[in-house]
Amino acid sequence: MSPTTQGPIEHARDADEVIRDCLNLDSPRSFFLYAGAGSGKTHSLVTAVSELKTREQKRLTFEGRQIAIITYTNAACEEIARRLEHDPLVVVSTIHAFSWRMIQGFNDDIREWLRVKLAQDMDELRDKLGRARGVNKTSRANQASLESKMRRLSALDDVTSFTYSPTGENRGRQALNHSEVVQMAAAFIQRPPLLDVMADQYPVLLIDESQDTYGPLMDAFLLAQSLIPTRFCLGLLGDTMQRIYNDGKEHLERAIPRDWATPEKPVNRRCPTRIVELINRIRLGADAHQQTPKPGATRGAIRMVCTRQGAANGFEIEAQVANQMAEISGDEQWSAGPSARKTLILEHKMAGRRLGFERIFTPLYAVEHLRTSLLDGTLPVLRLFFESIMPILEAAKTTDFNLMEAVRSRSPLLDPQYMKEASNQLSLLEHVGAACERLCQQFSDHDPSLENVLRVFLETGLLEVPDRLRAALELGVTNEDAPDTVDREALEIHAYQVLLERPYSEMAAFAGYAQGLSPFDTHQGVKGLEFPRVMVILNDEEAGGFLFSYEKLLGVKPASDSDIKNQRAGKDDALSRTRRLLYVTCSRAEQSLVIIVYTAQPEVAKRQVIEAGWFTVDEVDVI
């Protein structure tokens, strides 16, 4: 955050002290806490809220008000709530859950917003169809979307109450999707009555990772605060250098009013000295913020290894480099295998190749409407495996009692109401026992296909099989390409048909990755986390994306005309996005760090990072 765009950052006073003074219900002052990597942002948030609720417990309870905290992930919500001892005076939620809490019940407003939005979307689709040249996949998709929106618009008046789940699929004409809920919240909280409802219910709203909060919603929060500054305290916590999602508000620091407090936490308490030096150099290309290591921080060790794209020895290079890091850092854990370090890759499919679940991930990711629930683990097919099948199989490895407990809490056959209505309960229990035995036999000395595992449940009823997965089982395995259609159901069923032949072990590997138990994670997915040993993989070709380009950032490839145009206009471009992502990944390391660059020109990459002052000559190797 530059002092030229707003009032000076308050270095003179301790940041926690400044925040404590801001959180005054009688005289609130909104603030932006700049907290760089490893600076203890969450600690400051928890400390401030703990002190506030202790001071104002009686008042908040009597008035029926709460302190609201918004953070980015469900895992972060749980961690903050745990540190605050799940106090009912504090509501911790994701942005989607908070948005729904605000708009839920405003059914007439929701209906009218949808009426206008659907009409706008339909006009845009008609325009696209009018300009389309012939019939192709895109035009068919647009036509299908148009017809869907027309049906939804015609049925709006029949919906009396709208529904939404932050973690569900949200199907049905009464259901709102994730994007709509956040957009509506942005529209509604800028004006009464929701503006007053929000301030009356939550006099203090703290937003963690504020730089990644949906831009229009952040604008709405800022406007709301400006309209009722004496009734509503808005606290933003974050670091603009760690904005990694494209829908976050660009240049948030420029939007902070001059009368806000702007405390800063400049000490990096996570990283050793050498890594702090590196991330400071990386950051220099974006802004003037620099961190200092904590007193007594160790030196740490960093290396960069540049190798030619498509090297014949593939992933073996990564194991070789890990062994070298063991010697360089004096930490034998580097050579203890992948599980002893955290390897950061740019795309999930890169982890799939290394962990063996690529052929599970790829067909599901190819179906556009499944992507969100695939990546957050809420896809019903995944939940069937992750939350039901796998716990049952784990319990089966222990005792019969544990197995039956695992089944009892998951199987519809052992639902109390179902058992009560059963004509012969003993026969039912015998059936359940036989089904469990049949399931376990699938795993005796071999790795069964997903089809074989699922057929046990389909034929015994031991677990409920989602409808579209059931349809795929009835159609059987396929190796054919996806059908040329925009029918969501057909595309989803086809993806499941492709999945059925894959071995169970691949789904188990994907489960470990999706649940954060794997030694791999994405560059975007580790923000807020920390690990002793970090290996960062930079491989544009393998990632196959277009939003990020490490070769451009490293000077191996020139910036495109579009990048240059955006830079001149002060807009985001591939280089700025990639610089922020590299800053996030490197700043995860608590002890040592190695970056492996797969590139067409390894010597050029080496020369550029040395000239930029990121690494010294003896810290960069070419293999």
C-alpha positions in Angstrom: 0.0 0.0 0.0 1.6 3.2 -1.1 1.5 6.3 1.2 0.9 8.4 -1.9 -2.6 7.0 -2.3 -3.8 7.6 1.2 -2.8 8.5 4.7 0.5 7.2 6.0 0.6 3.7 7.4 0.9 3.8 11.2 4.2 2.2 11.9 4.7 4.2 15.2 2.1 2.3 17.1 1.7 -1.5 17.5 -0.8 -2.8 15.0 -2.8 -4.7 17.6 -3.1 -1.6 19.7 -4.4 0.4 16.8 -7.0 -2.2 16.0 -8.1 -2.4 19.6 -8.8 1.3 19.6 -10.7 1.0 16.3 -13.0 -1.7 17.7 -15.0 0.7 19.9 -18.8 0.3 19.6 -19.4 3.9 20.8 -16.8 5.5 18.5 -15.9 2.9 15.7 -13.1 3.6 13.3 -12.7 1.4 10.2 -9.2 0.2 9.3 -7.1 -1.7 6.8 -4.5 -3.9 8.4 -1.6 -4.5 6.0 -0.2 -7.9 7.0 2.4 -9.5 4.7 3.3 -13.1 4.6 3.9 -14.8 8.0 3.2 -11.6 9.9 0.6 -13.1 12.3 -2.5 -11.7 10.7 -4.8 -14.4 12.1 -3.3 -13.9 15.6 -4.1 -10.2 15.4 -7.7 -10.9 14.3 -8.3 -13.4 17.1 -6.7 -11.2 19.7 -8.7 -8.1 18.7 -12.0 -10.0 18.6 -11.3 -11.8 21.9 -10.7 -8.4 23.6 -13.8 -6.8 22.1 -16.2 -9.6 23.1 -14.7 -9.6 26.6 -15.2 -5.9 26.9 -18.7 -5.8 25.3 -20.1 -9.2 26.2 -23.1 -7.9 28.2 -23.9 -5.2 25.7 -23.8 -7.5 22.7 -25.8 -10.2 24.4 -28.5 -7.7 25.7 -28.8 -6.1 22.2 -28.7 -9.4 20.4 -25.8 -8.4 18.2 -22.7 -10.2 17.0 -19.2 -9.7 15.6 -19.0 -11.0 12.0 -15.8 -12.4 10.5 -15.5 -13.3 6.8 -12.7 -15.5 5.6 -11.9 -17.3 2.4 -12.3 -21.0 3.1 -14.3 -23.3 5.3 -11.0 -24.6 6.8 -10.0 -21.0 7.7 -13.5 -20.5 9.2 -13.1 -23.5 11.4 -9.6 -22.5 12.6 -10.7 -19.0 13.6 -13.9 -20.2 15.3 -11.8 -22.8 17.2 -9.4 -20.1 18.4 -12.4 -18.1 19.5 -13.8 -21.1 21.4 -16.9 -21.1 19.1 -18.3 -18.2 21.0 -21.9 -17.5 19.9 -21.2 -13.8 20.0 -18.9 -14.3 16.9 -20.2 -15.4 13.5 -17.4 -16.8 11.3 -18.3 -17.6 7.7 -17.2 -17.7 4.1 -18.2 -14.8 1.8 -20.9 -17.0 0.2 -22.3 -18.1 3.6 -22.3 -14.5 4.9 -23.9 -13.2 1.7 -26.7 -15.7 2.0 -27.2 -14.9 5.6 -27.8 -11.3 4.5 -30.2 -11.8 1.7 -32.1 -14.9 2.9 -35.8 -14.3 3.3 -35.8 -11.2 1.0 -37.7 -13.3 -1.5 -39.5 -10.4 -3.3 -36.2 -8.5 -3.8 -34.4 -11.7 -4.9 -37.2 -12.4 -7.5 -37.1 -8.9 -8.9 -33.3 -9.0 -9.1 -33.4 -12.3 -11.0 -36.1 -10.9 -13.3 -33.8 -8.1 -14.4 -30.6 -10.2 -14.5 -32.3 -13.0 -16.5 -33.6 -10.4 -19.0 -30.2 -8.9 -19.4 -28.5 -12.3 -19.9 -31.1 -13.3 -22.4 -30.6 -10.2 -24.5 -26.8 -10.9 -24.5 -27.4 -14.5 -25.6 -29.8 -13.4 -28.4 -27.1 -10.9 -29.6 -24.5 -13.7 -29.7 -26.8 -16.0 -31.5 -27.6 -13.3 -34.0 -23.9 -12.8 -34.8 -23.1 -16.5 -34.9 -21.9 -18.0 -38.2 -23.7 -21.2 -38.6 -24.5 -23.8 -36.0 -21.6 -25.0 -33.8 -21.0 -26.2 -30.3 -20.9 -22.6 -28.9 -24.1 -21.6 -30.6 -25.8 -24.7 -29.4 -24.6 -24.0 -25.9 -25.9 -20.4 -26.1 -29.3 -21.6 -27.4 -29.6 -24.1 -24.6 -28.7 -21.4 -22.1 -31.2 -19.1 -23.5 -34.0 -21.6 -23.3 -33.0 -22.5 -19.7 -33.1 -18.9 -18.7 -36.5 -18.4 -20.4 -37.9 -21.3 -18.5 -36.5 -20.0 -15.3 -37.9 -16.5 -15.9 -41.4 -17.8 -16.6 -41.4 -19.8 -13.4 -40.1 -17.0 -11.1 -43.6 -16.1 -9.8 -44.2 -19.7 -8.8 -41.3 -19.6 -6.4 -42.4 -18.5 -2.9 -39.0 -19.0 -1.1 -35.6 -19.2 -2.6 -32.9 -21.6 -1.3 -29.2 -21.9 -1.3 -26.4 -24.0 0.2 -22.8 -22.7 0.2 -21.6 -26.3 -0.1 -24.4 -28.0 -2.1 -25.3 -28.4 -5.7 -28.2 -26.0 -5.6 -30.5 -27.7 -8.1 -34.1 -26.9 -8.7 -35.9 -23.8 -9.8 -36.0 -22.3 -6.3 -32.2 -22.7 -5.9 -29.8 -19.8 -6.3 -26.2 -20.4 -7.5 -23.0 -19.2 -5.8 -22.4 -16.3 -8.1 -26.0 -15.0 -7.8 -25.9 -15.0 -4.0 -22.8 -12.9 -3.9 -24.0 -10.5 -6.6 -27.3 -10.0 -4.9 -25.6 -9.3 -1.6 -23.4 -6.7 -3.3 -26.5 -5.0 -4.7 -28.7 -5.2 -1.6 -26.4 -4.1 1.2 -25.8 -0.7 -0.3 -29.2 0.5 0.6 -32.0 0.1 3.2 -33.4 -2.1 4.5 -30.4 -4.5 4.2 -27.9 -1.8 5.0 -29.6 -1.2 8.4 -30.1 -4.9 9.0 -26.4 -5.5 8.5 -25.3 -2.7 10.8 -27.8 -3.5 13.5 -26.9 -7.2 13.5 -23.2 -6.8 13.0 -21.8 -3.5 14.2 -18.3 -4.9 13.5 -17.5 -6.8 10.3 -13.9 -8.0 9.8 -12.9 -9.4 6.4 -9.8 -11.7 6.3 -8.0 -12.0 3.0 -9.8 -8.9 1.9 -7.7 -8.5 -1.2 -9.4 -11.6 -2.7 -13.0 -10.7 -1.7 -15.3 -10.4 -4.8 -14.7 -6.8 -6.1 -18.3 -5.6 -6.4 -19.1 -6.9 -3.0 -16.0 -5.1 -1.5 -17.2 -1.9 -3.2 -20.6 -2.4 -1.6 -19.0 -2.9 1.9 -17.0 0.3 1.4 -20.0 2.2 0.3 -22.0 0.9 3.3 -19.3 2.0 5.7 -19.2 5.5 4.2 -23.0 5.8 4.6 -23.1 4.8 8.3 -19.5 5.3 9.6 -20.6 5.9 13.2 -22.7 2.7 13.4 -20.6 0.3 11.4 -16.9 -0.7 11.8 -15.4 -2.4 8.7 -12.0 -4.0 9.3 -10.1 -5.3 6.3 -7.1 -7.6 6.9 -4.8 -8.7 4.1 -2.0 -8.1 1.8 -2.5 -6.8 -1.8 0.6 -8.8 -2.9 -1.3 -12.0 -2.0 -4.3 -11.3 -4.2 -4.4 -14.5 -6.3 -8.0 -14.7 -7.5 -9.1 -12.6 -10.5 -12.5 -11.5 -9.1 -10.8 -9.8 -6.1 -10.8 -6.0 -6.1 -7.8 -4.6 -8.0 -5.9 -1.9 -6.3 -7.8 -2.2 -3.0 -5.3 0.0 -1.3 -6.4 3.0 -3.5 -10.0 2.6 -2.3 -9.2 2.9 1.4 -10.5 6.3 2.7 -8.0 8.7 4.3 -9.8 8.7 7.6 -9.3 5.0 8.1 -6.6 3.6 10.3 -3.9 1.8 8.4 -1.8 -0.3 10.8 1.0 -2.5 9.5 2.7 -5.7 10.7 6.1 -5.6 9.0 7.8 -8.5 10.7 7.8 -11.9 9.0 7.6 -14.4 11.8 7.5 -17.5 9.6 10.4 -17.4 7.2 14.2 -17.5 7.8 16.2 -14.5 6.8 17.3 -15.7 3.3 13.7 -16.4 2.3 12.5 -13.0 3.6 15.3 -11.4 1.4 14.0 -13.4 -1.6 10.4 -12.5 -1.3 11.3 -8.9 -0.7 13.2 -8.8 -4.0 10.3 -10.5 -5.8 7.9 -7.9 -4.3 10.0 -5.0 -5.4 8.5 -5.3 -8.9 5.0 -4.7 -7.5 5.2 -2.2 -4.6 7.5 -0.7 -2.0 6.5 -2.9 1.0 9.4 -4.8 2.6 9.5 -7.1 5.6 12.1 -7.8 8.2 12.7 -11.2 9.7 11.8 -11.9 13.3 14.6 -11.4 15.9 16.9 -14.4 16.0 15.6 -15.9 12.7 17.9 -18.5 11.2 19.5 -18.0 7.8 17.7 -20.8 6.0 18.5 -22.2 2.6 17.2 -21.5 -0.9 18.0 -22.9 -4.4 16.7 -22.6 -7.9 17.1 -25.4 -10.4 16.5 -24.8 -14.1 16.0 -27.7 -16.4 14.9 -28.1 -20.0 11.2 -28.4 -20.7 10.2 -32.0 -21.4 13.4 -33.5 -19.9 13.7 -37.2 -20.4 14.0 -38.1 -16.8 10.7 -36.3 -15.9 9.7 -36.2 -12.3 12.9 -38.0 -11.2 14.6 -34.6 -11.3 12.4 -33.5 -8.4 13.5 -36.4 -6.3 17.1 -35.7 -7.3 16.8 -32.0 -6.3 15.2 -33.0 -3.0 18.3 -35.1 -2.2 20.6 -32.2 -3.0 18.5 -30.0 -0.7 19.2 -32.4 2.1 22.9 -31.8 1.7 22.6 -28.1 1.2 20.3 -27.4 4.1 21.7 -30.1 6.4 18.1 -31.4 6.8 17.9 -35.1 6.1 14.1 -34.9 5.9 14.4 -33.5 2.4 15.5 -37.0 1.2 12.8 -38.8 3.2 10.4 -38.9 0.3 7.6 -36.7 -1.0 5.6 -36.8 2.2 8.4 -35.0 4.1 8.1 -31.9 2.0 5.3 -29.8 0.4 5.5 -29.7 -3.4 3.5 -26.8 -4.9 2.2 -27.2 -8.5 0.2 -24.7 -10.6 -2.7 -26.9 -11.6 -4.4 -29.9 -10.0 -3.8 -32.1 -13.0 0.0 -31.7 -12.3 -0.6 -33.3 -8.9 -2.7 -35.9 -10.6 0.2 -37.0 -12.8 2.5 -37.2 -9.8 0.1 -39.0 -7.5 -1.6 -41.2 -10.0 -5.2 -39.7 -10.0 -5.0 -37.8 -13.3 -7.4 -40.2 -15.0 -9.9 -39.6 -12.2 -9.6 -35.9 -12.2 -9.4 -35.1 -16.0 -12.8 -36.5 -17.1 -14.6 -34.7 -14.2 -12.8 -31.4 -14.8 -13.7 -31.5 -18.5 -17.4 -31.1 -17.5 -17.6 -27.4 -16.8 -20.6 -27.4 -14.4 -18.8 -30.0 -12.2 -15.6 -28.0 -11.7 -16.4 -26.0 -8.6 -17.8 -29.0 -6.7 -15.0 -31.1 -7.9 -12.3 -28.8 -6.6 -14.0 -28.2 -3.2 -14.8 -31.8 -2.7 -18.6 -31.3 -2.6 -19.5 -33.3 -5.8 -21.9 -36.0 -4.6 -19.8 -38.7 -6.3 -16.8 -37.6 -4.3 -18.7 -37.3 -1.1 -19.9 -40.9 -1.6 -16.3 -42.1 -1.7 -14.7 -39.6 0.7 -17.4 -39.5 3.4 -19.0 -43.0 3.2 -17.1 -45.7 1.3 -13.6 -44.9 2.5 -14.5 -44.6 6.2 -16.3 -47.9 6.0 -13.3 -49.6 4.4 -11.0 -48.0 7.0 -13.2 -49.3 9.8 -13.2 -52.8 8.3 -9.5 -52.9 8.9 -10.0 -52.7 12.6 -12.9 -54.6 14.3 -16.4 -55.8 13.4 -17.8 -53.4 15.9 -16.1 -50.4 14.3 -17.2 -51.6 10.9 -20.9 -51.8 11.9 -20.7 -48.4 13.6 -19.3 -46.9 10.4 -22.1 -48.5 8.4 -24.8 -47.7 10.9 -24.1 -43.9 10.7 -24.1 -44.0 6.9 -26.4 -46.7 5.5 -30.1 -46.0 4.8 -30.7 -49.7 5.6 -29.8 -49.0 9.3 -31.8 -45.7 9.5 -33.9 -46.1 12.7 -37.2 -45.3 10.8 -36.3 -47.8 8.0 -35.5 -50.5 10.6 -38.7 -49.8 12.5 -40.7 -50.4 9.4 -38.8 -53.5 8.4 -40.9 -56.7 8.5 -37.9 -58.8 9.7 -35.1 -56.8 11.4 -32.9 -59.9 11.9 -33.0 -60.6 8.2 -32.2 -57.0 7.5 -29.1 -57.1 9.7 -28.0 -60.3 8.1 -28.4 -58.6 4.7 -26.3 -55.7 5.8 -23.6 -58.0 7.2 -23.5 -59.9 3.9 -23.2 -56.7 1.9 -20.3 -55.6 4.1 -18.6 -58.9 3.6 -19.1 -58.6 -0.2 -17.6 -55.1 -0.2 -14.5 -56.3 1.8 -14.0 -59.2 -0.6 -13.6 -56.8 -3.4 -10.3 -55.7 -1.7 -8.9 -59.1 -0.9 -5.5 -59.1 -2.6 -6.4 -56.8 -5.4 -7.3 -53.2 -6.4 -10.9 -53.3 -7.6 -12.4 -51.0 -10.3 -14.7 -48.3 -9.1 -17.4 -50.1 -11.1 -17.0 -53.2 -9.0 -17.1 -51.3 -5.8 -20.1 -49.3 -6.7 -22.1 -52.3 -7.9 -22.0 -53.6 -4.4 -23.9 -50.6 -3.2 -26.2 -50.4 -6.2 -27.2 -54.1 -5.8 -27.4 -54.3 -2.0 -28.6 -50.8 -1.1 -26.0 -50.5 1.6 -25.3 -46.9 0.5 -27.3 -44.5 -1.7 -25.8 -44.1 -5.2 -26.4 -40.6 -6.8 -28.9 -40.8 -9.7 -26.5 -39.8 -12.4 -23.8 -42.2 -11.2 -26.5 -44.9 -11.1 -27.4 -44.1 -14.7 -23.7 -44.4 -15.6 -23.5 -47.8 -14.0 -26.5 -49.0 -15.9 -25.0 -47.8 -19.2 -21.5 -49.3 -18.3 -17.9 -48.3 -18.9 -17.0 -46.3 -22.0 -13.8 -45.2 -23.6 -15.5 -43.0 -26.2 -15.1 -39.3 -26.4 -17.6 -37.0 -24.7 -20.8 -36.5 -26.7 -21.1 -33.4 -28.8 -23.9 -31.9 -26.7 -24.6 -29.1 -24.3 -26.9 -31.4 -22.2 -25.4 -31.2 -18.7 -26.8 -34.5 -17.6 -25.5 -36.4 -20.6 -22.0 -34.9 -20.2 -21.9 -35.7 -16.5 -23.1 -39.3 -16.9 -20.5 -39.8 -19.7 -17.7 -38.6 -17.3 -18.8 -41.1 -14.7 -18.8 -43.9 -17.3 -15.2 -43.1 -18.1 -14.4 -43.1 -14.4 -15.9 -46.6 -13.7 -12.9 -48.5 -15.1 -10.4 -46.7 -13.0 -9.0 -48.6 -10.0 -10.1 -47.7 -6.5 -6.5 -46.7 -5.5 -6.7 -43.7 -7.9 -9.8 -42.4 -6.1 -8.1 -43.0 -2.8 -5.1 -40.9 -4.0 -7.4 -38.2 -5.1 -9.2 -38.2 -1.8 -5.9 -37.7 0.1 -5.1 -34.8 -2.2 -8.5 -33.2 -2.1 -8.6 -33.4 1.7 -5.2 -31.7 2.1 -3.4 -34.9 3.2 -1.1 -35.2 0.2 2.4 -33.8 -0.1 1.2 -31.8 -3.1 -0.9 -28.7 -3.3 -1.5 -25.9 -5.7 0.2 -22.5 -5.7 -3.2 -20.9 -5.0 -4.4 -23.4 -2.4 -1.7 -22.9 0.2 -2.2 -19.2 1.0 -2.2 -18.9 4.7 -0.4 -22.2 5.3 3.2 -23.0 6.1 5.6 -25.9 5.8 9.2 -26.6 6.9 10.4 -27.7 3.5 8.8 -26.3 0.3 9.5 -27.3 -3.4 7.9 -25.0 -6.0 7.4 -26.4 -9.5 7.2 -23.8 -12.3 6.1 -25.5 -15.5 3.9 -23.4 -17.8 3.7 -26.1 -20.5 2.5 -28.8 -18.1 0.0 -26.4 -16.4 -1.4 -25.4 -19.8 -3.1 -22.2 -18.5 -3.1 -18.7 -19.8 -3.6 -16.5 -16.8 -0.1 -17.1 -15.4 3.3 -17.3 -17.1 6.4 -18.0 -15.2 8.5 -17.9 -18.3 7.4 -14.3 -18.9 8.1 -13.4 -15.3 11.5 -14.9 -15.5 12.3 -13.1 -18.7 12.5 -16.3 -20.8 9.5 -15.1 -22.9 8.7 -11.5 -23.8 5.5 -9.9 -22.5 2.7 -10.0 -25.0 1.1 -6.9 -26.6 -1.9 -7.4 -24.3 0.4 -7.5 -21.2 2.1 -4.3 -22.2 -1.2 -2.6 -22.9 -2.6 -3.7 -19.5 0.6 -2.5 -17.8 0.3 0.9 -19.4 -3.3 1.2 -18.3 -2.4 0.1 -14.7 -4.4 -3.1 -15.1 -3.5 -6.7 -14.1 -1.5 -8.8 -16.6 0.1 -12.2 -16.7 3.4 -10.9 -15.2 1.8 -9.2 -12.2 -0.5 -12.1 -11.5 2.4 -14.6 -11.7 4.6 -12.4 -9.5 2.0 -12.4 -6.7 1.6 -16.2 -7.0 5.3 -16.8 -6.7 5.4 -14.5 -3.7 2.7 -16.6 -2.0 4.4 -19.9 -2.8 7.9 -18.9 -1.7 6.6 -17.3 1.5 5.2 -20.6 2.7 8.6 -22.0 3.7 9.6 -22.0 7.4 13.1 -23.5 6.9 14.2 -24.1 3.3 12.9 -23.6 -0.2 13.8 -24.9 -3.7 12.2 -23.7 -7.0 12.4 -26.0 -10.0 11.9 -24.3 -13.3 11.0 -26.4 -16.4 11.7 -24.1 -19.4 12.8 -24.0 -23.0 15.8 -21.8 -22.0 17.2 -22.8 -18.6 20.4 -20.7 -19.0 18.3 -17.6 -19.8 16.2 -18.2 -16.7 19.3 -18.6 -14.5 20.9 -15.4 -15.9 17.7 -13.4 -15.4 17.1 -14.3 -11.7 20.7 -13.5 -10.9 20.6 -10.2 -12.6 17.3 -9.4 -10.8 19.0 -10.1 -7.5 16.6 -12.9 -6.5 19.4 -15.5 -6.3 23.2 -15.5 -6.2 25.3 -17.4 -8.7 25.9 -20.3 -6.4 22.2 -20.6 -5.5 21.1 -21.5 -9.1 21.9 -24.7 -10.9 21.1 -25.8 -14.5 20.4 -29.5 -15.0 
